[in-house]
């Protein structure tokens, strides 16, 4: 069990998840628990706010928002070796899912501040920037760049699909070396994740068995059909291009200067989750490891 903090701070994005924080009165719930809530305003830099909170004495940092914001605040917590709390207040909340946190109950997740179990997990990094879930290049990176994507995700994918991966589509200029040493000059999709995703058809509560394996998962689609799909794990990976690369980093559109250097940052983040969810996560991880032996 972790030590209760003296100065816990939660940064709240009131616009995430269509207003999740307001619907559950998250700021007031923080006040009743002695957690300082810093509400993002339009134009605020979430990482700068987190850094200022540390400077003002925060001893536990948390973020209530989407996974892109989670990664930004988690990176600040890791840089200062402070515990981090993930509050699921975004749209998909994939990071919370893989931590074993109930994505439908942001208030329950607040228990991690005062009554949480702590463990260390990995961060992924691309050109030094931290990510908690994944970085997508190629098709998905282009889709996320569309202004319509945030409000109409499925419709935007359907509308852009023929243009981006159809028979007349220009190949994505992505150069990399695969697991067997083969070189590739283009790909429809390259997905680099903070630990590999488990492709398991059975119902499950999470998508990664572990987030502390010290590796990246790579999925590359280089040609149509099953033979064009490759998956492997690695501690580091490089993607080059002749031009800046549009990427989706934890669902946020970013343009990166090549070469893109990916690496795992093992056990970089001290994460706290509610104690009951921590026990569930450990059982799930043990079961998942047994199933792949």
Secondary structure, DSSP 8 states (H G I E B T S, - for coil): -----SSEEEEE-TTGGGTHHHHTTHHHHHHHHT-EEEE--TT--HHHHHHHHHHTT-SEEEEEE-HHHHHHHHHHHHHTT-EEEEEE-SSS-HHHHHHT--TT-HHHHTHHHHHEEEEEEEEEEETTEEESSEEEEEHHHHHHHSTTTTT-HHHHHHHHHHHHHSTT----EEEEE-TTS-EEEE-SEEEEEES------S--S-S-S-S-SS-EEEEEE-SSSGGGEEEEEESEEEEB-SS-EEEEETTEEEEE-SSEEEEEEEEEEEEEEEHHHHHHHHHHHHHHHHHT-
